[in-house]
Amino acid sequence: MDIFNYLLGILQYLKIFPAWAWVLILFVITGVYLLVKYWPKKSKLPPPPNGVTETAKSKDKDLDSKSSAKAALLRKACQGILKELRKRPVSKNLRPAVAGRGYIYQIPWFMLIGETQSGKTTLLKHTQLNLPWGPPKLPKVGATTAGCDAWFFNEGLVLDIAGDYVLRPDFLNSSQAGDSWSDESGWATLLAELQQLRPQCPIDGIIVTVSSSELIDAQTQPERLARKAEYLYQKLWQAQKQWGIRFPIYLLITQCDRLNGFTSFCQALPEQLHHQMFGWSNPDHPNTVYEDTLAARAFQKIYHDLNDLQLELVTATNDLLEPDKLLLFPHQFRQLFQNLKIYLDRLFQSSIYHENFFLRGIYFCGDAQASTQPALYQSALTSDHLSFDSRLVEQSRPRKLLFLHHFFRDKLFPEADLARPVTEYLDYQRRLFWGTVVAVVVFSVIWLGLQAWSVWYKVKPYQTAVQPVLEKLASNLANVNDSKGEGKYKLQIEGAEALLKDINEKLSKDSYSSRFLFMPWSWSGGLENQITDALTVGYQRFVWDWMKEKFFDKETRLLQYDVDKGALEDF
C-alpha cells in the first residue's frame, strides 16, 4: 500500500510549482554570475582611426618556416613561465609560499620593451637584485630564440621582450610599411599568450627603453624619432585594446654614458648614491590626461635637482674628474628633453578611440665605467728577424650600470597595483552583467508561465484521469485484504472488472502522458513507471491471484469427488 500513498502524494502536489525547482533556478543564476565575473577579459573598442594600422591581425599570411618556429618557441616560453612558477622549488616551492588561489596575480609582472640594441638585457643584469633561480639561459649563437626571457627577481617578474617584436633598428630603411618594421605575428602571439596566463591582468606595467643616442641624434632627424614613437604608440594601443587594461608606462632612458659629463658625474657621486633613482616621477593622478607641458615639468625638476647636487659635489671635494664636463652635464638635458618632448607627444597622444596612456615617470641609467672614447693601450711585437709596427687595441672595461637598484626595488615592483581596467571594458562588463540578469529573470518568468500553462492544460487532465483510478484501486485492495471466503472472490471479480474498465476507458488515451515538456523532472519517466508498477500490483492482486485461487479450488474439487459425465459438463 505504500506505493499508492506515495503516488497519491505526488499527484496531489503536481498542480503547484515544485520547491526544488527554485533551488535549480538559484543555481542557474549563481552560475551565470560566476561565468560573467570570471570570463576572460576581451576589450570591446571602436575601430581604429585613419592612419593607424590595425596591428591586432597579422597581414602577412605567408609566414616562412623561421617565423613559425619562432612563434612556436614563444608559446613554449610563455607556458614555461607558468611551469616555473608552479614547479620550480624556491624555499621548497613558490606556490605554497604565496597565499590564496590567485597566487599568480600576487606576483608583480612587468614587461620590458624597446628598440633592438637599446640595452634592455644589459640593464637587467645590473639591477643588483636577487635572482633566486638565476638569470635566463643564454641561447646559442645563431639559434632561433623565443625572444621572451623571464627574469625571476625576489620582488617580482620582468619579461625581457626581444626588440624585433617592437621595432627593428633598420625599419626606416625598409621600403615596406607595417609588418616589415617588426615581427607583428610574434607580437600578437605574445599578447595572446600573456592574456592566457593571466586573463584578469596580463601585465602590471610596461618599461619602455629609449637609448640616449636616439634622443641626441634626433636633432638632425626629428622625423625619425617621431615615426618610432608613432609605431610604438600602435603597439601599446594594441596591448591595451586586447587586454582591456590601462597599465602604467615607465620611460627608461638607457646608455646615458654617451652624454658628455655623465661619467664624471657618476664618479663624483658617493657610493651610496649609485643605487638611487635618477629621474622624475609623475605626481598626477593616473586618470589625468597627458599634457604637452609634462616634459617641461620633468626637465625643470631634474635640472634643478642636478644643479643642487652639483653644488654639493663641488663644495664637498676638490678632487673631481673632468670638472668642466661635470659642470656642463646638467645642460646636456636641455637638448635631450627638447627631443624627448617630440617622442612623448607622439607616444602619449590623445585619442577618442581609447583611454590615454599613463606616463608614470622618466628615469635614467648608464655605465659609470664608460667614457666618451674607448680606452686604448699600445701593443708591440718584436722579433730577432722581423719588426712589427705598434698597434692600438681596445681595452675592455667592466660595466657598472647605475641608478637601477632602487628604481626596480622601491619604485617599479611596489606599484604593481596601478593597472586598471579601461572604462570601455568596465562599461561592457556592466552591461553584460545586467543584461544577463535581465535575461535570466525574463527566462524564469517565461518558464514559470509555461509551467503554469502545462499544469493547467496537461497535468490537470492527467491528474483527473489517473488519481481516481489509483484511489479506487487502493480502496478495492483494502477491501479485499479485509474480506474472506466467497465475499473475497466477489470483491476480486469486481475489482478486476473495474481496473480493466478504467485502463481501457481512462488510461488508454494517447493524450495522457506523465512526461511534460516544461517540467524537466518528469522527462525521466519515473512517475509513469511507478504508476505502471501500481497498476501491475492491482492487476496481479485482482486478476492473477483470483484466477490462481479459482484453479486451486477446482483442482481440490476434482481430487475429492468422482468425476462423472454431469460433473464434466458442469466443469
C-alpha positions in Angstrom: 0.0 0.0 0.0 3.0 2.3 0.4 3.3 2.8 -3.3 -0.3 4.1 -3.7 0.2 6.6 -0.8 3.4 7.8 -2.4 1.8 8.2 -5.8 -1.3 9.9 -4.4 1.0 12.3 -2.5 2.8 13.2 -5.8 -0.4 13.7 -7.7 -1.7 15.9 -5.0 1.2 18.4 -5.4 1.5 18.2 -9.2 -0.7 21.3 -9.6 1.9 23.6 -7.8 5.5 24.5 -8.8 7.9 22.1 -7.1 10.1 23.6 -4.4 13.3 22.1 -5.7 12.8 24.0 -8.9 13.5 27.2 -7.1 16.8 25.7 -6.0 17.6 24.9 -9.6 16.9 28.5 -10.7 19.1 29.8 -7.9 21.9 27.6 -9.1 21.4 28.8 -12.6 21.6 32.5 -11.6 24.7 31.9 -9.5 26.4 30.0 -12.3 25.7 32.8 -14.8 27.0 35.4 -12.3 30.2 33.4 -11.8 30.6 32.9 -15.5 30.3 36.7 -16.2 32.7 37.5 -13.3 35.5 35.2 -14.3 35.1 35.2 -18.0 38.4 36.0 -19.7 38.7 39.7 -20.5 38.3 40.9 -24.0 38.4 44.5 -25.0 35.4 45.9 -26.9 36.7 49.1 -28.6 35.7 51.0 -31.7 37.6 50.6 -35.0 41.0 52.4 -35.3 41.2 56.0 -36.7 42.5 56.8 -40.1 46.2 56.4 -40.5 46.6 53.9 -37.6 47.5 50.4 -38.6 45.3 47.6 -37.2 48.1 45.6 -35.7 45.9 43.0 -33.9 45.6 40.9 -37.1 48.8 40.0 -38.9 48.7 41.0 -42.5 51.4 38.5 -43.5 49.7 35.2 -44.1 52.6 33.5 -45.7 55.0 33.2 -42.8 58.2 31.5 -43.5 59.4 28.5 -41.5 61.7 30.6 -39.4 58.8 32.9 -38.2 56.6 29.9 -37.5 59.3 28.2 -35.5 59.9 31.5 -33.5 56.2 31.7 -32.8 56.1 28.2 -31.5 59.1 28.9 -29.3 57.4 32.0 -28.0 54.3 30.0 -27.0 56.5 27.4 -25.3 58.4 30.1 -23.5 55.3 31.7 -22.1 53.9 28.4 -20.9 57.3 27.7 -19.4 57.0 30.8 -17.2 53.9 29.4 -15.6 55.5 26.0 -15.1 58.4 27.6 -13.4 56.1 29.4 -11.0 54.3 26.2 -10.2 57.1 23.6 -10.1 60.5 25.2 -9.6 61.5 24.9 -5.9 62.4 28.1 -4.1 62.3 27.6 -0.4 60.5 24.3 -1.1 58.0 25.8 -3.6 56.9 29.2 -4.6 53.2 28.3 -4.9 52.6 27.3 -1.3 54.6 30.3 -0.2 52.1 32.7 -1.7 48.7 32.7 0.0 45.4 32.4 -1.9 44.3 30.7 -5.1 45.2 33.7 -7.2 48.8 33.4 -6.4 49.9 34.3 -9.9 48.3 37.8 -9.5 50.1 38.4 -6.3 53.4 38.3 -8.0 54.2 41.5 -9.9 54.6 41.1 -13.7 56.3 43.8 -15.8 57.3 43.8 -19.4 60.5 45.5 -20.7 60.2 46.6 -24.3 62.2 48.8 -26.6 64.1 49.0 -29.8 66.7 46.4 -30.6 70.1 47.3 -29.1 68.7 49.7 -26.6 70.3 47.9 -23.6 67.4 46.0 -22.1 69.2 42.8 -21.2 72.2 44.6 -20.0 70.3 46.7 -17.5 68.5 43.7 -16.1 71.9 42.1 -15.4 72.9 45.1 -13.3 69.9 45.7 -11.1 71.7 44.0 -8.2 68.5 42.3 -7.2 68.5 38.7 -6.0 67.7 36.1 -8.7 66.6 33.0 -6.8 66.5 30.9 -9.9 69.4 32.6 -11.6 69.4 34.6 -14.9 67.7 33.2 -18.0 69.9 30.8 -20.0 71.6 32.4 -23.0 70.8 30.8 -26.3 73.5 29.5 -28.7 74.9 31.9 -31.2 72.7 31.8 -34.4 69.9 29.8 -32.8 66.3 30.8 -33.1 65.1 32.2 -29.8 61.7 32.9 -28.3 62.5 36.5 -27.5 60.7 36.4 -24.2 63.1 35.9 -21.3 61.7 35.8 -17.8 63.8 37.3 -15.0 62.6 36.0 -11.7 63.6 38.5 -9.1 62.7 38.2 -5.4 60.4 41.2 -5.7 58.6 40.2 -9.0 58.9 39.1 -12.6 60.3 41.1 -15.5 59.8 39.8 -19.1 62.6 40.9 -21.4 61.0 41.2 -24.8 63.1 41.0 -27.9 63.4 44.2 -29.9 62.2 42.5 -33.1 58.7 42.3 -31.6 58.6 46.0 -31.1 60.9 47.8 -33.5 63.8 46.8 -35.7 66.7 49.3 -35.8 66.7 49.4 -39.6 62.9 49.8 -40.0 63.2 53.3 -41.6 65.3 51.8 -44.4 62.6 49.4 -45.4 60.5 50.0 -48.5 57.5 48.3 -47.0 55.4 49.6 -44.2 53.7 47.8 -41.3 54.8 44.2 -40.7 58.4 44.7 -42.1 59.1 47.2 -39.2 58.8 44.4 -36.6 57.6 40.9 -36.1 53.8 41.6 -35.9 52.9 37.9 -35.7 55.2 37.4 -32.8 53.9 40.5 -31.0 50.3 39.3 -31.4 51.3 35.8 -30.2 53.0 37.4 -27.2 49.9 39.4 -26.2 47.6 36.4 -26.6 49.9 34.1 -24.5 50.2 36.6 -21.7 46.4 37.1 -21.7 46.0 33.3 -21.4 48.5 33.1 -18.5 46.8 36.0 -16.6 43.4 36.7 -18.0 42.4 39.3 -15.4 45.6 41.4 -15.7 48.3 40.1 -18.1 50.8 42.8 -17.1 51.1 45.2 -14.2 53.2 47.7 -16.1 55.5 48.3 -19.1 59.0 49.7 -19.1 59.9 51.4 -22.4 63.6 51.8 -23.0 65.0 54.5 -25.3 68.7 54.9 -25.9 70.0 58.4 -25.2 71.8 58.3 -28.5 68.4 58.3 -30.3 67.5 61.5 -28.5 70.8 63.1 -29.2 70.7 62.3 -32.9 67.1 63.4 -33.2 68.2 67.0 -33.6 69.2 66.3 -37.2 66.4 63.8 -37.8 63.4 64.7 -35.7 61.0 62.9 -38.1 62.8 59.6 -37.4 62.2 59.9 -33.7 58.6 60.8 -34.3 58.0 57.8 -36.5 59.4 55.5 -33.9 57.1 56.9 -31.3 54.1 56.6 -33.6 54.9 52.9 -34.2 55.4 52.2 -30.5 52.1 54.0 -29.9 50.3 51.5 -32.1 52.0 48.6 -30.2 50.8 49.9 -26.8 47.4 50.6 -28.1 47.1 47.1 -29.4 48.1 45.7 -25.9 45.6 48.0 -24.2 42.8 47.1 -26.6 43.4 43.3 -26.4 44.0 43.1 -22.7 41.3 45.6 -21.7 43.5 47.2 -19.0 45.2 50.6 -18.6 48.8 50.0 -17.4 51.4 52.4 -16.2 54.3 53.2 -18.6 57.8 53.8 -17.2 60.1 55.5 -19.7 63.7 54.5 -19.0 66.5 56.4 -20.9 69.4 53.9 -21.3 73.0 54.3 -22.3 73.3 57.8 -20.7 77.1 57.3 -20.6 77.0 58.7 -24.1 76.1 62.1 -22.7 79.1 64.4 -22.0 79.8 64.6 -18.4 77.8 61.6 -17.3 80.9 59.6 -16.3 82.4 62.5 -14.4 79.1 63.0 -12.6 78.8 59.3 -11.6 82.4 59.1 -10.4 81.9 62.2 -8.3 78.9 60.7 -6.6 79.3 58.9 -3.2 79.0 55.2 -3.4 75.7 55.1 -1.5 74.0 57.2 -4.2 74.9 54.9 -7.0 71.8 52.8 -6.4 69.3 55.7 -6.0 66.8 56.6 -8.7 67.7 59.2 -11.2 64.7 60.7 -12.9 61.3 62.2 -12.3 58.0 60.6 -11.2 54.7 61.9 -12.4 52.8 63.3 -9.4 49.5 63.5 -11.3 46.6 61.0 -10.8 46.7 58.1 -13.2 43.5 59.3 -14.9 45.0 62.7 -15.7 45.2 63.4 -19.4 48.7 63.8 -20.8 49.6 67.4 -21.5 52.4 68.7 -23.7 53.8 70.6 -20.7 54.7 67.4 -18.9 58.2 67.1 -20.5 58.9 70.7 -19.4 57.9 70.0 -15.9 60.1 66.9 -15.8 63.0 68.8 -17.2 62.7 71.6 -14.6 62.6 69.2 -11.8 65.6 67.2 -12.9 67.6 70.3 -13.9 67.2 71.9 -10.6 68.0 68.7 -8.7 71.2 68.3 -10.8 72.2 71.8 -10.1 71.7 71.5 -6.4 73.6 68.2 -6.3 76.3 69.6 -8.5 76.9 72.4 -6.0 77.1 69.9 -3.1 79.7 67.8 -5.0 81.8 70.8 -5.9 81.9 72.1 -2.3 82.4 68.7 -0.8 85.6 67.7 -2.7 88.4 69.2 -4.7 89.4 66.1 -6.5 86.9 66.0 -9.3 87.4 64.1 -12.6 87.0 66.4 -15.5 85.2 69.2 -13.5 84.4 71.1 -16.7 82.3 68.3 -18.0 80.7 67.9 -14.6 79.6 71.5 -14.6 78.2 71.3 -18.2 76.4 67.9 -17.5 73.0 69.4 -16.4 72.9 71.5 -19.6 73.0 68.2 -21.7 69.5 67.5 -20.5 68.1 70.7 -22.1 68.6 69.4 -25.7 67.8 65.9 -24.7 64.4 66.9 -23.3 63.6 69.0 -26.3 63.8 65.9 -28.4 62.2 63.8 -25.7 59.2 66.1 -25.9 58.7 65.1 -29.6 58.8 61.5 -28.5 56.4 61.9 -25.6 53.9 63.9 -27.6 53.6 61.2 -30.2 53.7 58.3 -27.8 51.1 59.7 -25.4 48.9 61.5 -27.9 45.2 61.7 -27.0 42.6 59.8 -29.0 38.8 59.4 -28.7 39.1 55.7 -29.6 40.9 54.7 -26.4 41.9 55.9 -23.0 45.2 57.8 -22.8 48.3 56.0 -21.7 49.6 56.8 -18.3 53.2 58.1 -18.1 54.4 57.1 -14.6 57.8 58.7 -14.8 61.0 59.3 -16.7 64.2 57.7 -15.4 67.9 57.4 -16.5 70.6 54.9 -16.2 74.1 54.4 -17.7 77.5 52.9 -17.3 79.7 54.7 -14.8 82.9 53.0 -16.1 82.4 54.0 -19.7 84.0 57.0 -21.3 83.3 59.1 -24.4 86.2 57.4 -26.2 87.3 53.8 -25.8 90.3 53.1 -23.7 93.3 52.1 -25.7 96.7 50.5 -24.9 99.7 50.1 -27.1 100.9 46.6 -28.1 104.1 45.9 -30.0 105.6 42.6 -31.3 109.3 42.3 -31.8 111.5 39.6 -33.2 115.1 39.0 -34.0 114.3 38.8 -37.7 111.1 40.8 -38.1 109.9 44.1 -36.9 106.1 45.0 -36.4 104.5 48.4 -36.0 102.8 49.0 -32.8 99.0 48.5 -32.7 96.2 50.1 -30.8 94.0 47.6 -29.1 90.7 48.4 -27.4 90.8 47.7 -23.7 87.7 46.1 -22.3 86.3 47.6 -19.1 83.9 46.0 -16.6 80.5 47.6 -16.8 78.9 49.3 -13.8 75.3 50.5 -14.5 74.0 53.0 -12.0 70.6 54.2 -10.9 68.7 50.8 -11.4 68.6 49.1 -8.0 66.2 51.4 -6.2 64.2 52.0 -9.4 63.2 48.3 -9.6 63.1 47.6 -5.9 61.4 50.8 -4.5 59.6 52.2 -7.5 58.6 49.5 -10.0 57.6 46.5 -8.0 55.7 48.3 -5.2 53.5 49.9 -7.8 52.2 46.7 -9.2 48.6 47.6 -8.4 48.3 50.7 -10.6 46.9 48.8 -13.6 43.2 49.3 -14.1 40.6 48.1 -16.5 39.7 50.5 -19.2 36.4 52.4 -18.9 35.0 50.9 -22.1 35.7 47.4 -20.8 34.1 48.2 -17.4 31.0 49.5 -19.2 30.9 46.4 -21.3 31.2 44.1 -18.3 28.5 46.1 -16.5 26.1 45.9 -19.5 26.9 42.2 -19.9 26.1 41.5 -16.2 22.8 43.4 -16.1 21.9 42.1 -19.5 22.5 38.6 -18.2 20.4 39.3 -15.1 17.5 40.6 -17.1 17.7 37.6 -19.5 17.7 35.2 -16.5 14.7 37.0 -15.0 12.8 37.1 -18.3 13.6 33.4 -18.9 12.5 32.5 -15.4 9.2 34.3 -15.8 8.5 32.7 -19.2 9.5 29.3 -17.8 7.1 29.7 -14.8 4.4 30.8 -17.2 4.9 27.8 -19.4 4.9 25.6 -16.3 1.6 27.1 -15.2 0.2 26.5 -18.7 1.5 22.9 -18.6 -0.1 22.4 -15.2 -3.5 23.7 -16.3 -3.7 22.1 -19.7 -1.6 19.0 -19.3 -1.0 18.0 -15.7 -4.5 18.6 -14.5 -6.3 16.4 -17.1 -3.7 13.7 -16.4 -4.3 14.0 -12.7 -8.0 13.9 -13.2 -7.7 10.7 -15.2 -5.1 8.9 -13.0 -5.9 9.9 -9.5 -9.5 8.3 -9.3 -8.1 5.1 -10.8 -5.4 4.9 -8.1 -7.8 5.8 -5.3 -10.3 3.2 -6.4 -7.6 0.6 -6.8 -6.3 1.4 -3.3 -9.8 1.2 -1.8 -10.5 -2.1 -3.5 -7.3 -3.6 -2.4 -8.0 -2.6 1.2 -11.5 -4.3 1.0 -10.0 -7.5 -0.5 -7.5 -7.7 2.3 -10.2 -7.3 4.9 -12.6 -9.9 3.4 -12.6 -13.7 3.4 -14.4 -16.6 1.6 -16.8 -16.0 -1.2 -17.1 -12.4 -0.4 -13.4 -12.0 -1.1 -13.8 -13.7 -4.5 -16.7 -11.4 -5.3 -14.6 -8.3 -4.5 -11.8 -9.6 -6.5 -14.0 -10.1 -9.6 -15.5 -6.6 -9.1 -12.0 -5.1 -8.6 -10.7 -6.8 -11.7 -13.6 -5.6 -13.9 -13.3 -2.0 -12.5 -9.5 -2.0 -13.1 -9.7 -3.3 -16.7 -12.6 -0.8 -17.4 -10.6 2.1 -16.1 -7.5 1.2 -18.0 -9.5 0.9 -21.3 -11.6 4.0 -20.8 -9.4 6.5 -18.9 -5.8 5.5 -19.3 -5.6 4.2 -22.9 -5.8 7.7 -24.5 -2.6 8.8 -26.2 -3.0 12.3 -24.8 -2.4 11.1 -21.3 1.4 11.1 -20.6 3.4 11.7 -17.5 6.2 13.5 -19.4 5.6 17.2 -19.6 7.8 19.5 -21.8 8.2 22.3 -19.3 8.8 20.1 -16.3 12.3 18.7 -16.6 11.9 16.4 -13.6 9.2 14.4 -15.5 11.4 13.7 -18.5 13.0 10.7 -16.9 9.6 8.9 -16.8 9.9 8.0 -13.2 6.3 8.9 -12.3 5.0 6.9 -15.3 7.0 3.8 -14.3 5.7 4.0 -10.7 2.1 4.3 -11.9 2.7 1.3 -14.1 4.0 -0.6 -11.2 1.0 0.3 -9.1 -1.4 -0.9 -11.9 0.7 -4.1 -12.2 0.2 -4.8 -8.4 -3.5 -4.2 -8.8 -3.8 -6.5 -11.8 -1.8 -9.2 -10.1 -3.9 -9.0 -6.9 -7.3 -8.8 -8.6 -6.9 -10.9 -11.7 -4.0 -13.2 -11.4 -4.4 -14.1 -7.7 -8.2 -14.6 -8.3 -7.6 -16.9 -11.3 -4.9 -18.8 -9.3 -7.2 -19.3 -6.4 -10.1 -20.5 -8.7 -7.8 -23.0 -10.3 -6.7 -24.4 -7.0 -10.3 -24.6 -5.9 -11.2 -26.6 -9.0 -8.3 -28.9 -8.5 -9.3 -29.6 -5.0 -12.9 -30.4 -6.0 -11.7 -32.8 -8.8 -9.5 -34.7 -6.4 -12.2 -35.1 -3.7 -15.1 -36.3 -5.8 -15.6 -38.9 -8.5 -15.7 -37.4 -11.9 -18.8 -38.3 -13.8 -20.3 -37.1 -17.1 -22.5 -34.5 -15.5 -19.7 -33.1 -13.4 -17.6 -32.8 -16.5 -20.3 -31.0 -18.3 -20.7 -28.6 -15.4 -17.0 -28.1 -15.5 
